[in-house]
Amino acid sequence: AMAQTAAVFLLSIPDNKGKVPFFASLDDVKFRRQVVPGDQLRIEVTVVKIKTRIAKAEAKGFVGEDLAVEAMLTCILADPGTPS
């Protein structure tokens, strides 16, 4: 869910319009608390670094005010039809 949220956010940046995001890596993952059915997970994404083809984003998932999960995501932004 965090990777999908980051991809949607990255594609909302005008320079990335029409690009295709590919999930490349997940680093520094920390699970802080269990998320159970019925919990509402709020995901926040902050772009840390963005270059022509590579983007890094910090993602955090919250249940209420409690931090449940955090990770550093890396995505490759490719042009449609271009092999990743």
PDB file with SEQRES, HELIX, SHEET and CRYST1 records, atoms N, CA, C and O in Angstrom:
SEQRES   1 A   84  ALA MET ALA GLN THR ALA ALA VAL PHE LEU LEU SER ILE          
SEQRES   2 A   84  PRO ASP ASN LYS GLY LYS VAL PRO PHE PHE ALA SER LEU          
SEQRES   3 A   84  ASP ASP VAL LYS PHE ARG ARG GLN VAL VAL PRO GLY ASP          
SEQRES   4 A   84  GLN LEU ARG ILE GLU VAL THR VAL VAL LYS ILE LYS THR          
SEQRES   5 A   84  ARG ILE ALA LYS ALA GLU ALA LYS GLY PHE VAL GLY GLU          
SEQRES   6 A   84  ASP LEU ALA VAL GLU ALA MET LEU THR CYS ILE LEU ALA          
SEQRES   7 A   84  ASP PRO GLY THR PRO SER                                      
HELIX    1 AA1 MET A    2  LEU A   11  1                                  10    
HELIX    2 AA2 PRO A   14  ASN A   16  5                                   3    
SHEET    1 AA1 4 VAL A  20  PHE A  31  0                                        
SHEET    2 AA1 4 ASP A  66  ALA A  78 -1                                        
SHEET    3 AA1 4 ILE A  54  VAL A  63 -1                                        
SHEET    4 AA1 4 LEU A  41  ILE A  50 -1                                        
CRYST1    1.000    1.000    1.000  90.00  90.00  90.00 P 1           1          
ATOM      1  N   ALA A   1       0.830  -1.195   0.000  1.00  0.00           N  
ATOM      2  CA  ALA A   1       0.000   0.000   0.000  1.00  0.00           C  
ATOM      3  C   ALA A   1       0.869   1.252   0.000  1.00  0.00           C  
ATOM      4  O   ALA A   1       0.543   2.235  -0.666  1.00  0.00           O  
ATOM      5  N   MET A   2       1.980   1.222   0.748  1.00  0.00           N  
ATOM      6  CA  MET A   2       2.856   2.398   0.784  1.00  0.00           C  
ATOM      7  C   MET A   2       3.521   2.620  -0.574  1.00  0.00           C  
ATOM      8  O   MET A   2       3.663   3.763  -1.008  1.00  0.00           O  
ATOM      9  N   ALA A   3       3.930   1.547  -1.250  1.00  0.00           N  
ATOM     10  CA  ALA A   3       4.560   1.680  -2.573  1.00  0.00           C  
ATOM     11  C   ALA A   3       3.568   2.243  -3.582  1.00  0.00           C  
ATOM     12  O   ALA A   3       3.932   3.089  -4.399  1.00  0.00           O  
ATOM     13  N   GLN A   4       2.326   1.788  -3.537  1.00  0.00           N  
ATOM     14  CA  GLN A   4       1.312   2.305  -4.450  1.00  0.00           C  
ATOM     15  C   GLN A   4       1.022   3.775  -4.174  1.00  0.00           C  
ATOM     16  O   GLN A   4       0.855   4.560  -5.108  1.00  0.00           O  
ATOM     17  N   THR A   5       0.960   4.152  -2.909  1.00  0.00           N  
ATOM     18  CA  THR A   5       0.732   5.549  -2.551  1.00  0.00           C  
ATOM     19  C   THR A   5       1.882   6.416  -3.048  1.00  0.00           C  
ATOM     20  O   THR A   5       1.657   7.501  -3.582  1.00  0.00           O  
ATOM     21  N   ALA A   6       3.112   5.943  -2.875  1.00  0.00           N  
ATOM     22  CA  ALA A   6       4.275   6.695  -3.356  1.00  0.00           C  
ATOM     23  C   ALA A   6       4.233   6.843  -4.875  1.00  0.00           C  
ATOM     24  O   ALA A   6       4.543   7.912  -5.400  1.00  0.00           O  
ATOM     25  N   ALA A   7       3.854   5.786  -5.582  1.00  0.00           N  
ATOM     26  CA  ALA A   7       3.790   5.840  -7.047  1.00  0.00           C  
ATOM     27  C   ALA A   7       2.755   6.859  -7.506  1.00  0.00           C  
ATOM     28  O   ALA A   7       3.022   7.644  -8.416  1.00  0.00           O  
ATOM     29  N   VAL A   8       1.579   6.857  -6.888  1.00  0.00           N  
ATOM     30  CA  VAL A   8       0.537   7.827  -7.245  1.00  0.00           C  
ATOM     31  C   VAL A   8       1.030   9.246  -6.982  1.00  0.00           C  
ATOM     32  O   VAL A   8       0.824  10.146  -7.797  1.00  0.00           O  
ATOM     33  N   PHE A   9       1.684   9.437  -5.837  1.00  0.00           N  
ATOM     34  CA  PHE A   9       2.213  10.762  -5.504  1.00  0.00           C  
ATOM     35  C   PHE A   9       3.268  11.202  -6.518  1.00  0.00           C  
ATOM     36  O   PHE A   9       3.236  12.339  -6.987  1.00  0.00           O  
ATOM     37  N   LEU A  10       4.199  10.316  -6.858  1.00  0.00           N  
ATOM     38  CA  LEU A  10       5.251  10.667  -7.814  1.00  0.00           C  
ATOM     39  C   LEU A  10       4.671  11.002  -9.187  1.00  0.00           C  
ATOM     40  O   LEU A  10       5.177  11.890  -9.872  1.00  0.00           O  
ATOM     41  N   LEU A  11       3.619  10.301  -9.589  1.00  0.00           N  
ATOM     42  CA  LEU A  11       3.001  10.572 -10.885  1.00  0.00           C  
ATOM     43  C   LEU A  11       2.181  11.853 -10.889  1.00  0.00           C  
ATOM     44  O   LEU A  11       1.814  12.348 -11.955  1.00  0.00           O  
ATOM     45  N   SER A  12       1.889  12.397  -9.712  1.00  0.00           N  
ATOM     46  CA  SER A  12       1.156  13.661  -9.645  1.00  0.00           C  
ATOM     47  C   SER A  12       2.068  14.863  -9.905  1.00  0.00           C  
ATOM     48  O   SER A  12       1.583  15.979 -10.092  1.00  0.00           O  
ATOM     49  N   ILE A  13       3.378  14.642  -9.918  1.00  0.00           N  
ATOM     50  CA  ILE A  13       4.343  15.704 -10.203  1.00  0.00           C  
ATOM     51  C   ILE A  13       4.342  15.932 -11.715  1.00  0.00           C  
ATOM     52  O   ILE A  13       4.533  14.979 -12.470  1.00  0.00           O  
ATOM     53  N   PRO A  14       4.131  17.167 -12.178  1.00  0.00           N  
ATOM     54  CA  PRO A  14       4.011  17.428 -13.619  1.00  0.00           C  
ATOM     55  C   PRO A  14       5.143  16.859 -14.480  1.00  0.00           C  
ATOM     56  O   PRO A  14       4.874  16.383 -15.583  1.00  0.00           O  
ATOM     57  N   ASP A  15       6.382  16.890 -14.026  1.00  0.00           N  
ATOM     58  CA  ASP A  15       7.505  16.364 -14.814  1.00  0.00           C  
ATOM     59  C   ASP A  15       7.419  14.850 -15.010  1.00  0.00           C  
ATOM     60  O   ASP A  15       8.068  14.313 -15.907  1.00  0.00           O  
ATOM     61  N   ASN A  16       6.644  14.166 -14.202  1.00  0.00           N  
ATOM     62  CA  ASN A  16       6.531  12.703 -14.286  1.00  0.00           C  
ATOM     63  C   ASN A  16       5.283  12.241 -15.033  1.00  0.00           C  
ATOM     64  O   ASN A  16       5.004  11.045 -15.106  1.00  0.00           O  
ATOM     65  N   LYS A  17       4.537  13.191 -15.586  1.00  0.00           N  
ATOM     66  CA  LYS A  17       3.303  12.827 -16.297  1.00  0.00           C  
ATOM     67  C   LYS A  17       3.605  11.845 -17.423  1.00  0.00           C  
ATOM     68  O   LYS A  17       4.501  12.075 -18.235  1.00  0.00           O  
ATOM     69  N   GLY A  18       2.857  10.757 -17.466  1.00  0.00           N  
ATOM     70  CA  GLY A  18       3.020   9.756 -18.503  1.00  0.00           C  
ATOM     71  C   GLY A  18       4.083   8.708 -18.224  1.00  0.00           C  
ATOM     72  O   GLY A  18       4.216   7.749 -18.984  1.00  0.00           O  
ATOM     73  N   LYS A  19       4.844   8.871 -17.146  1.00  0.00           N  
ATOM     74  CA  LYS A  19       5.876   7.884 -16.794  1.00  0.00           C  
ATOM     75  C   LYS A  19       5.230   6.652 -16.171  1.00  0.00           C  
ATOM     76  O   LYS A  19       4.080   6.690 -15.735  1.00  0.00           O  
ATOM     77  N   VAL A  20       5.979   5.575 -16.136  1.00  0.00           N  
ATOM     78  CA  VAL A  20       5.519   4.335 -15.519  1.00  0.00           C  
ATOM     79  C   VAL A  20       6.439   4.045 -14.326  1.00  0.00           C  
ATOM     80  O   VAL A  20       7.646   3.882 -14.505  1.00  0.00           O  
ATOM     81  N   PRO A  21       5.881   3.981 -13.115  1.00  0.00           N  
ATOM     82  CA  PRO A  21       6.722   3.710 -11.937  1.00  0.00           C  
ATOM     83  C   PRO A  21       6.928   2.209 -11.734  1.00  0.00           C  
ATOM     84  O   PRO A  21       5.986   1.421 -11.816  1.00  0.00           O  
ATOM     85  N   PHE A  22       8.163   1.836 -11.469  1.00  0.00           N  
ATOM     86  CA  PHE A  22       8.503   0.450 -11.130  1.00  0.00           C  
ATOM     87  C   PHE A  22       9.116   0.456  -9.746  1.00  0.00           C  
ATOM     88  O   PHE A  22      10.056   1.205  -9.478  1.00  0.00           O  
ATOM     89  N   PHE A  23       8.588  -0.373  -8.870  1.00  0.00           N  
ATOM     90  CA  PHE A  23       9.100  -0.492  -7.509  1.00  0.00           C  
ATOM     91  C   PHE A  23      10.469  -1.153  -7.563  1.00  0.00           C  
ATOM     92  O   PHE A  23      10.599  -2.247  -8.113  1.00  0.00           O  
ATOM     93  N   ALA A  24      11.493  -0.512  -7.004  1.00  0.00           N  
ATOM     94  CA  ALA A  24      12.863  -1.032  -7.082  1.00  0.00           C  
ATOM     95  C   ALA A  24      13.360  -1.606  -5.756  1.00  0.00           C  
ATOM     96  O   ALA A  24      13.958  -2.681  -5.741  1.00  0.00           O  
ATOM     97  N   SER A  25      13.124  -0.910  -4.650  1.00  0.00           N  
ATOM     98  CA  SER A  25      13.619  -1.435  -3.373  1.00  0.00           C  
ATOM     99  C   SER A  25      12.848  -0.839  -2.199  1.00  0.00           C  
ATOM    100  O   SER A  25      12.158   0.174  -2.313  1.00  0.00           O  
ATOM    101  N   LEU A  26      13.000  -1.508  -1.089  1.00  0.00           N  
ATOM    102  CA  LEU A  26      12.393  -1.126   0.174  1.00  0.00           C  
ATOM    103  C   LEU A  26      13.495  -1.247   1.221  1.00  0.00           C  
ATOM    104  O   LEU A  26      14.018  -2.337   1.453  1.00  0.00           O  
ATOM    105  N   ASP A  27      13.846  -0.132   1.850  1.00  0.00           N  
ATOM    106  CA  ASP A  27      14.948  -0.117   2.813  1.00  0.00           C  
ATOM    107  C   ASP A  27      14.480   0.439   4.157  1.00  0.00           C  
ATOM    108  O   ASP A  27      13.470   1.136   4.248  1.00  0.00           O  
ATOM    109  N   ASP A  28      15.240   0.109   5.184  1.00  0.00           N  
ATOM    110  CA  ASP A  28      15.004   0.634   6.534  1.00  0.00           C  
ATOM    111  C   ASP A  28      13.552   0.446   6.985  1.00  0.00           C  
ATOM    112  O   ASP A  28      12.955   1.355   7.563  1.00  0.00           O  
ATOM    113  N   VAL A  29      12.998  -0.721   6.723  1.00  0.00           N  
ATOM    114  CA  VAL A  29      11.611  -1.012   7.101  1.00  0.00           C  
ATOM    115  C   VAL A  29      11.540  -1.292   8.593  1.00  0.00           C  
ATOM    116  O   VAL A  29      12.324  -2.070   9.136  1.00  0.00           O  
ATOM    117  N   LYS A  30      10.587  -0.642   9.242  1.00  0.00           N  
ATOM    118  CA  LYS A  30      10.371  -0.875  10.668  1.00  0.00           C  
ATOM    119  C   LYS A  30       8.872  -1.022  10.903  1.00  0.00           C  
ATOM    120  O   LYS A  30       8.091  -0.118  10.604  1.00  0.00           O  
ATOM    121  N   PHE A  31       8.485  -2.172  11.440  1.00  0.00           N  
ATOM    122  CA  PHE A  31       7.101  -2.410  11.826  1.00  0.00           C  
ATOM    123  C   PHE A  31       6.985  -2.057  13.299  1.00  0.00           C  
ATOM    124  O   PHE A  31       7.634  -2.680  14.140  1.00  0.00           O  
ATOM    125  N   ARG A  32       6.171  -1.071  13.618  1.00  0.00           N  
ATOM    126  CA  ARG A  32       6.090  -0.535  14.979  1.00  0.00           C  
ATOM    127  C   ARG A  32       4.924  -1.108  15.781  1.00  0.00           C  
ATOM    128  O   ARG A  32       4.998  -1.227  17.004  1.00  0.00           O  
ATOM    129  N   ARG A  33       3.855  -1.458  15.083  1.00  0.00           N  
ATOM    130  CA  ARG A  33       2.690  -2.029  15.765  1.00  0.00           C  
ATOM    131  C   ARG A  33       1.888  -2.827  14.762  1.00  0.00           C  
ATOM    132  O   ARG A  33       1.991  -2.617  13.553  1.00  0.00           O  
ATOM    133  N   GLN A  34       1.091  -3.742  15.274  1.00  0.00           N  
ATOM    134  CA  GLN A  34       0.260  -4.571  14.418  1.00  0.00           C  
ATOM    135  C   GLN A  34      -0.917  -3.761  13.881  1.00  0.00           C  
ATOM    136  O   GLN A  34      -1.507  -2.954  14.598  1.00  0.00           O  
ATOM    137  N   VAL A  35      -1.247  -3.985  12.616  1.00  0.00           N  
ATOM    138  CA  VAL A  35      -2.431  -3.401  12.004  1.00  0.00           C  
ATOM    139  C   VAL A  35      -3.419  -4.552  11.810  1.00  0.00           C  
ATOM    140  O   VAL A  35      -3.094  -5.561  11.185  1.00  0.00           O  
ATOM    141  N   VAL A  36      -4.618  -4.391  12.347  1.00  0.00           N  
ATOM    142  CA  VAL A  36      -5.603  -5.471  12.322  1.00  0.00           C  
ATOM    143  C   VAL A  36      -6.836  -5.034  11.527  1.00  0.00           C  
ATOM    144  O   VAL A  36      -7.065  -3.840  11.334  1.00  0.00           O  
ATOM    145  N   PRO A  37      -7.631  -6.012  11.066  1.00  0.00           N  
ATOM    146  CA  PRO A  37      -8.857  -5.654  10.358  1.00  0.00           C  
ATOM    147  C   PRO A  37      -9.689  -4.677  11.171  1.00  0.00           C  
ATOM    148  O   PRO A  37      -9.874  -4.844  12.377  1.00  0.00           O  
ATOM    149  N   GLY A  38     -10.182  -3.659  10.492  1.00  0.00           N  
ATOM    150  CA  GLY A  38     -10.958  -2.611  11.161  1.00  0.00           C  
ATOM    151  C   GLY A  38     -10.146  -1.359  11.423  1.00  0.00           C  
ATOM    152  O   GLY A  38     -10.713  -0.280  11.596  1.00  0.00           O  
ATOM    153  N   ASP A  39      -8.813  -1.484  11.456  1.00  0.00           N  
ATOM    154  CA  ASP A  39      -7.960  -0.301  11.625  1.00  0.00           C  
ATOM    155  C   ASP A  39      -7.986   0.533  10.343  1.00  0.00           C  
ATOM    156  O   ASP A  39      -8.073  -0.009   9.241  1.00  0.00           O  
ATOM    157  N   GLN A  40      -7.912   1.829  10.497  1.00  0.00           N  
ATOM    158  CA  GLN A  40      -7.780   2.717   9.350  1.00  0.00           C  
ATOM    159  C   GLN A  40      -6.313   3.124   9.260  1.00  0.00           C  
ATOM    160  O   GLN A  40      -5.782   3.773  10.160  1.00  0.00           O  
ATOM    161  N   LEU A  41      -5.669   2.734   8.164  1.00  0.00           N  
ATOM    162  CA  LEU A  41      -4.251   3.014   7.960  1.00  0.00           C  
ATOM    163  C   LEU A  41      -4.112   4.280   7.126  1.00  0.00           C  
ATOM    164  O   LEU A  41      -4.570   4.327   5.984  1.00  0.00           O  
ATOM    165  N   ARG A  42      -3.485   5.301   7.689  1.00  0.00           N  
ATOM    166  CA  ARG A  42      -3.219   6.555   6.981  1.00  0.00           C  
ATOM    167  C   ARG A  42      -1.767   6.542   6.527  1.00  0.00           C  
ATOM    168  O   ARG A  42      -0.864   6.374   7.346  1.00  0.00           O  
ATOM    169  N   ILE A  43      -1.533   6.716   5.240  1.00  0.00           N  
ATOM    170  CA  ILE A  43      -0.178   6.647   4.691  1.00  0.00           C  
ATOM    171  C   ILE A  43       0.275   8.038   4.285  1.00  0.00           C  
ATOM    172  O   ILE A  43      -0.433   8.755   3.578  1.00  0.00           O  
ATOM    173  N   GLU A  44       1.465   8.410   4.741  1.00  0.00           N  
ATOM    174  CA  GLU A  44       2.076   9.688   4.381  1.00  0.00           C  
ATOM    175  C   GLU A  44       3.360   9.411   3.613  1.00  0.00           C  
ATOM    176  O   GLU A  44       4.167   8.574   4.018  1.00  0.00           O  
ATOM    177  N   VAL A  45       3.545  10.117   2.502  1.00  0.00           N  
ATOM    178  CA  VAL A  45       4.727   9.940   1.657  1.00  0.00           C  
ATOM    179  C   VAL A  45       5.421  11.280   1.485  1.00  0.00           C  
ATOM    180  O   VAL A  45       4.780  12.293   1.206  1.00  0.00           O  
ATOM    181  N   THR A  46       6.742  11.276   1.655  1.00  0.00           N  
ATOM    182  CA  THR A  46       7.568  12.461   1.432  1.00  0.00           C  
ATOM    183  C   THR A  46       8.667  12.100   0.450  1.00  0.00           C  
ATOM    184  O   THR A  46       9.413  11.146   0.668  1.00  0.00           O  
ATOM    185  N   VAL A  47       8.767  12.868  -0.639  1.00  0.00           N  
ATOM    186  CA  VAL A  47       9.842  12.627  -1.603  1.00  0.00           C  
ATOM    187  C   VAL A  47      11.143  13.115  -0.987  1.00  0.00           C  
ATOM    188  O   VAL A  47      11.238  14.263  -0.552  1.00  0.00           O  
ATOM    189  N   VAL A  48      12.147  12.240  -0.950  1.00  0.00           N  
ATOM    190  CA  VAL A  48      13.445  12.566  -0.376  1.00  0.00           C  
ATOM    191  C   VAL A  48      14.406  13.036  -1.472  1.00  0.00           C  
ATOM    192  O   VAL A  48      15.138  14.011  -1.301  1.00  0.00           O  
ATOM    193  N   LYS A  49      14.384  12.319  -2.601  1.00  0.00           N  
ATOM    194  CA  LYS A  49      15.278  12.649  -3.708  1.00  0.00           C  
ATOM    195  C   LYS A  49      14.605  12.209  -4.996  1.00  0.00           C  
ATOM    196  O   LYS A  49      14.002  11.137  -5.064  1.00  0.00           O  
ATOM    197  N   ILE A  50      14.715  13.047  -6.013  1.00  0.00           N  
ATOM    198  CA  ILE A  50      14.152  12.659  -7.301  1.00  0.00           C  
ATOM    199  C   ILE A  50      15.106  13.102  -8.406  1.00  0.00           C  
ATOM    200  O   ILE A  50      15.541  14.252  -8.460  1.00  0.00           O  
ATOM    201  N   LYS A  51      15.411  12.162  -9.274  1.00  0.00           N  
ATOM    202  CA  LYS A  51      16.246  12.437 -10.442  1.00  0.00           C  
ATOM    203  C   LYS A  51      15.417  12.089 -11.666  1.00  0.00           C  
ATOM    204  O   LYS A  51      14.218  11.836 -11.548  1.00  0.00           O  
ATOM    205  N   THR A  52      16.026  12.072 -12.819  1.00  0.00           N  
ATOM    206  CA  THR A  52      15.289  11.802 -14.046  1.00  0.00           C  
ATOM    207  C   THR A  52      14.578  10.458 -14.004  1.00  0.00           C  
ATOM    208  O   THR A  52      13.403  10.375 -14.363  1.00  0.00           O  
ATOM    209  N   ARG A  53      15.260   9.409 -13.576  1.00  0.00           N  
ATOM    210  CA  ARG A  53      14.683   8.056 -13.599  1.00  0.00           C  
ATOM    211  C   ARG A  53      14.484   7.427 -12.231  1.00  0.00           C  
ATOM    212  O   ARG A  53      13.746   6.449 -12.114  1.00  0.00           O  
ATOM    213  N   ILE A  54      15.110   7.948 -11.205  1.00  0.00           N  
ATOM    214  CA  ILE A  54      15.070   7.321  -9.878  1.00  0.00           C  
ATOM    215  C   ILE A  54      14.439   8.293  -8.876  1.00  0.00           C  
ATOM    216  O   ILE A  54      14.745   9.486  -8.861  1.00  0.00           O  
ATOM    217  N   ALA A  55      13.556   7.750  -8.048  1.00  0.00           N  
ATOM    218  CA  ALA A  55      12.944   8.552  -6.991  1.00  0.00           C  
ATOM    219  C   ALA A  55      13.016   7.779  -5.681  1.00  0.00           C  
ATOM    220  O   ALA A  55      12.780   6.572  -5.639  1.00  0.00           O  
ATOM    221  N   LYS A  56      13.346   8.499  -4.615  1.00  0.00           N  
ATOM    222  CA  LYS A  56      13.345   7.922  -3.270  1.00  0.00           C  
ATOM    223  C   LYS A  56      12.303   8.667  -2.461  1.00  0.00           C  
ATOM    224  O   LYS A  56      12.199   9.892  -2.519  1.00  0.00           O  
ATOM    225  N   ALA A  57      11.533   7.897  -1.704  1.00  0.00           N  
ATOM    226  CA  ALA A  57      10.491   8.493  -0.883  1.00  0.00           C  
ATOM    227  C   ALA A  57      10.443   7.816   0.473  1.00  0.00           C  
ATOM    228  O   ALA A  57      10.667   6.612   0.594  1.00  0.00           O  
ATOM    229  N   GLU A  58      10.150   8.606   1.484  1.00  0.00           N  
ATOM    230  CA  GLU A  58       9.956   8.076   2.824  1.00  0.00           C  
ATOM    231  C   GLU A  58       8.450   7.875   3.007  1.00  0.00           C  
ATOM    232  O   GLU A  58       7.665   8.790   2.756  1.00  0.00           O  
ATOM    233  N   ALA A  59       8.054   6.697   3.436  1.00  0.00           N  
ATOM    234  CA  ALA A  59       6.643   6.408   3.647  1.00  0.00           C  
ATOM    235  C   ALA A  59       6.419   5.987   5.097  1.00  0.00           C  
ATOM    236  O   ALA A  59       7.213   5.251   5.682  1.00  0.00           O  
ATOM    237  N   LYS A  60       5.317   6.475   5.654  1.00  0.00           N  
ATOM    238  CA  LYS A  60       4.942   6.127   7.030  1.00  0.00           C  
ATOM    239  C   LYS A  60       3.468   5.779   7.053  1.00  0.00           C  
ATOM    240  O   LYS A  60       2.653   6.431   6.399  1.00  0.00           O  
ATOM    241  N   GLY A  61       3.132   4.749   7.808  1.00  0.00           N  
ATOM    242  CA  GLY A  61       1.749   4.344   7.978  1.00  0.00           C  
ATOM    243  C   GLY A  61       1.334   4.534   9.433  1.00  0.00           C  
ATOM    244  O   GLY A  61       2.026   4.092  10.350  1.00  0.00           O  
ATOM    245  N   PHE A  62       0.207   5.190   9.631  1.00  0.00           N  
ATOM    246  CA  PHE A  62      -0.286   5.488  10.975  1.00  0.00           C  
ATOM    247  C   PHE A  62      -1.659   4.861  11.196  1.00  0.00           C  
ATOM    248  O   PHE A  62      -2.482   4.812  10.282  1.00  0.00           O  
ATOM    249  N   VAL A  63      -1.894   4.393  12.392  1.00  0.00           N  
ATOM    250  CA  VAL A  63      -3.223   4.017  12.841  1.00  0.00           C  
ATOM    251  C   VAL A  63      -3.547   5.012  13.948  1.00  0.00           C  
ATOM    252  O   VAL A  63      -2.945   4.979  15.021  1.00  0.00           O  
ATOM    253  N   GLY A  64      -4.492   5.886  13.682  1.00  0.00           N  
ATOM    254  CA  GLY A  64      -4.729   6.999  14.598  1.00  0.00           C  
ATOM    255  C   GLY A  64      -3.471   7.865  14.602  1.00  0.00           C  
ATOM    256  O   GLY A  64      -2.991   8.275  13.545  1.00  0.00           O  
ATOM    257  N   GLU A  65      -2.947   8.138  15.774  1.00  0.00           N  
ATOM    258  CA  GLU A  65      -1.705   8.907  15.886  1.00  0.00           C  
ATOM    259  C   GLU A  65      -0.478   8.013  16.051  1.00  0.00           C  
ATOM    260  O   GLU A  65       0.648   8.506  16.112  1.00  0.00           O  
ATOM    261  N   ASP A  66      -0.696   6.689  16.123  1.00  0.00           N  
ATOM    262  CA  ASP A  66       0.397   5.741  16.345  1.00  0.00           C  
ATOM    263  C   ASP A  66       1.085   5.375  15.033  1.00  0.00           C  
ATOM    264  O   ASP A  66       0.433   4.992  14.062  1.00  0.00           O  
ATOM    265  N   LEU A  67       2.423   5.499  15.019  1.00  0.00           N  
ATOM    266  CA  LEU A  67       3.206   5.068  13.867  1.00  0.00           C  
ATOM    267  C   LEU A  67       3.210   3.541  13.837  1.00  0.00           C  
ATOM    268  O   LEU A  67       3.653   2.896  14.788  1.00  0.00           O  
ATOM    269  N   ALA A  68       2.711   2.964  12.733  1.00  0.00           N  
ATOM    270  CA  ALA A  68       2.626   1.509  12.621  1.00  0.00           C  
ATOM    271  C   ALA A  68       3.749   0.930  11.783  1.00  0.00           C  
ATOM    272  O   ALA A  68       4.236  -0.163  12.073  1.00  0.00           O  
ATOM    273  N   VAL A  69       4.169   1.645  10.743  1.00  0.00           N  
ATOM    274  CA  VAL A  69       5.204   1.143   9.830  1.00  0.00           C  
ATOM    275  C   VAL A  69       5.881   2.328   9.154  1.00  0.00           C  
ATOM    276  O   VAL A  69       5.265   3.367   8.919  1.00  0.00           O  
ATOM    277  N   GLU A  70       7.156   2.151   8.849  1.00  0.00           N  
ATOM    278  CA  GLU A  70       7.888   3.176   8.100  1.00  0.00           C  
ATOM    279  C   GLU A  70       8.912   2.487   7.217  1.00  0.00           C  
ATOM    280  O   GLU A  70       9.402   1.404   7.538  1.00  0.00           O  
ATOM    281  N   ALA A  71       9.230   3.134   6.091  1.00  0.00           N  
ATOM    282  CA  ALA A  71      10.181   2.547   5.148  1.00  0.00           C  
ATOM    283  C   ALA A  71      10.679   3.611   4.183  1.00  0.00           C  
ATOM    284  O   ALA A  71      10.050   4.653   3.999  1.00  0.00           O  
ATOM    285  N   MET A  72      11.824   3.325   3.570  1.00  0.00           N  
ATOM    286  CA  MET A  72      12.362   4.152   2.492  1.00  0.00           C  
ATOM    287  C   MET A  72      12.127   3.369   1.202  1.00  0.00           C  
ATOM    288  O   MET A  72      12.579   2.231   1.076  1.00  0.00           O  
ATOM    289  N   LEU A  73      11.423   3.972   0.243  1.00  0.00           N  
ATOM    290  CA  LEU A  73      11.075   3.323  -1.017  1.00  0.00           C  
ATOM    291  C   LEU A  73      11.885   3.913  -2.161  1.00  0.00           C  
ATOM    292  O   LEU A  73      12.136   5.118  -2.191  1.00  0.00           O  
ATOM    293  N   THR A  74      12.289   3.078  -3.092  1.00  0.00           N  
ATOM    294  CA  THR A  74      12.948   3.543  -4.315  1.00  0.00           C  
ATOM    295  C   THR A  74      12.135   3.064  -5.499  1.00  0.00           C  
ATOM    296  O   THR A  74      11.782   1.888  -5.596  1.00  0.00           O  
ATOM    297  N   CYS A  75      11.842   3.996  -6.406  1.00  0.00           N  
ATOM    298  CA  CYS A  75      11.087   3.684  -7.626  1.00  0.00           C  
ATOM    299  C   CYS A  75      11.904   4.116  -8.840  1.00  0.00           C  
ATOM    300  O   CYS A  75      12.647   5.097  -8.796  1.00  0.00           O  
ATOM    301  N   ILE A  76      11.750   3.373  -9.903  1.00  0.00           N  
ATOM    302  CA  ILE A  76      12.313   3.762 -11.198  1.00  0.00           C  
ATOM    303  C   ILE A  76      11.163   4.337 -12.012  1.00  0.00           C  
ATOM    304  O   ILE A  76      10.107   3.714 -12.123  1.00  0.00           O  
ATOM    305  N   LEU A  77      11.362   5.519 -12.580  1.00  0.00           N  
ATOM    306  CA  LEU A  77      10.349   6.161 -13.400  1.00  0.00           C  
ATOM    307  C   LEU A  77      10.761   5.996 -14.863  1.00  0.00           C  
ATOM    308  O   LEU A  77      11.733   6.604 -15.312  1.00  0.00           O  
ATOM    309  N   ALA A  78      10.023   5.179 -15.598  1.00  0.00           N  
ATOM    310  CA  ALA A  78      10.376   4.870 -16.984  1.00  0.00           C  
ATOM    311  C   ALA A  78       9.354   5.478 -17.929  1.00  0.00           C  
ATOM    312  O   ALA A  78       8.204   5.709 -17.557  1.00  0.00           O  
ATOM    313  N   ASP A  79       9.786   5.732 -19.153  1.00  0.00           N  
ATOM    314  CA  ASP A  79       8.871   6.144 -20.198  1.00  0.00           C  
ATOM    315  C   ASP A  79       8.083   4.926 -20.650  1.00  0.00           C  
ATOM    316  O   ASP A  79       8.616   3.816 -20.650  1.00  0.00           O  
ATOM    317  N   PRO A  80       6.819   5.109 -21.037  1.00  0.00           N  
ATOM    318  CA  PRO A  80       6.027   3.960 -21.496  1.00  0.00           C  
ATOM    319  C   PRO A  80       6.736   3.242 -22.655  1.00  0.00           C  
ATOM    320  O   PRO A  80       7.283   3.880 -23.554  1.00  0.00           O  
ATOM    321  N   GLY A  81       6.714   1.923 -22.615  1.00  0.00           N  
ATOM    322  CA  GLY A  81       7.320   1.130 -23.679  1.00  0.00           C  
ATOM    323  C   GLY A  81       8.810   0.953 -23.555  1.00  0.00           C  
ATOM    324  O   GLY A  81       9.415   0.252 -24.365  1.00  0.00           O  
ATOM    325  N   THR A  82       9.434   1.586 -22.535  1.00  0.00           N  
ATOM    326  CA  THR A  82      10.872   1.460 -22.317  1.00  0.00           C  
ATOM    327  C   THR A  82      11.124   0.340 -21.324  1.00  0.00           C  
ATOM    328  O   THR A  82      10.508   0.321 -20.258  1.00  0.00           O  
ATOM    329  N   PRO A  83      12.013  -0.595 -21.643  1.00  0.00           N  
ATOM    330  CA  PRO A  83      12.319  -1.646 -20.661  1.00  0.00           C  
ATOM    331  C   PRO A  83      12.911  -1.030 -19.399  1.00  0.00           C  
ATOM    332  O   PRO A  83      13.715  -0.102 -19.471  1.00  0.00           O  
ATOM    333  N   SER A  84      12.508  -1.553 -18.246  1.00  0.00           N  
ATOM    334  CA  SER A  84      13.029  -1.022 -16.988  1.00  0.00           C  
ATOM    335  C   SER A  84      14.392  -1.623 -16.812  1.00  0.00           C  
ATOM    336  O   SER A  84      15.067  -1.343 -15.821  1.00  0.00           O  
TER     337      SER A  84                                                      
END                                                                             
